[in-house]
């Protein structure tokens, strides 16, 4: 996995560099016009936001129930990426909504629960930073509860009638809209995987240094 | 299974005995809840009249604030007296200990709510006797969901630095779904023309969240409390 980090970062940097031209080449959406192009960044960010919650939850599950100490590093890494991609989702969303719906924000189920999930990630980060020793298990418990929101956020637009487009929009997208979308999605996903790897490796190194210090103290 | 309830009952009885002797948590929580309601009434009452449809929101804010205070204190007492380790060393199922702690907290919060609900009804014109059964069910289910997560987090936070500030920061985002269902359901009952089917709908969602939260909390209590 680690060998892929450098090529992934290079490739995603290149792809994100040319993304503006590809997005520019896509046709205008008939009702929303130019502002619909926010979608090409909003959708990948939102999907990776949800993915990071799932990765964080599964890693925490392995850490708590199967006593895998290395899983904790993956949980930390994905939680921080959740903050990053969550921020991207929550910034691009209102930019689009202002033009498409006329308001920056509505309290519909998907928007509300996305904000809540972002707050859960923020609380997780604060706990990890200021909780001190013993906070890793609590953080893992927190991540498990946070993961519950993901299916809810995903299906919410199909259950309640809301302003947010339904999940059926993406699979039925015409090809000329689909190409820039999946291009951006691939670029962001590679960036996500590379950052996840780097951050998890860093967390593992931190844990090793910590263990070495403790050994030194005892000796 | 019988053992489970026996252990839970012993934990409840222990907590209640301590509480009846000191009354510390009940009195502080109750006074705090009343203060919250009073601050709200000073903040929003204009020209001697409260705005319509605010009672449900204020009631649930007061319950969640007071609940946070109470759950922090129940485990602080165990930490202060160094009895948490003894409790965990007891040859009993950890989930049963959790269930006992949760029941104790629910009893306390129930007592607080018995005094809080009429106060809110009085100050903000809430028709609490229109659908008393539904209102009680919403209060019980909402408090259960909130306290189920709160008990778990408060127990885990005992070993963590700056636990008093962290508890609300961690607890509120997680319990937002329960709060939304509680507030919406109660608001439907408190409207000028009460909407019972709407309250029933929110009650259903609330019960679903309760089941999820209680199951997950019972399930995670054991590994998180193991050294």
Interface residues (C-beta under 8 A of the other chain):
Chain A: X64 X65 X112 X113 X116 X119 X120 X122 X123 X126 X127 X130 X131 X132 X133 X134 X135 X137 X138 X140 X141 X142 X144 X145 X146 X148 X152
Chain B: X149 X152 X153 X156 X157 X159 X160 X161 X162 X166 X169 X170 X172 X173 X174 X176 X177 X180 X212 X213 X216 X220 X223 X224
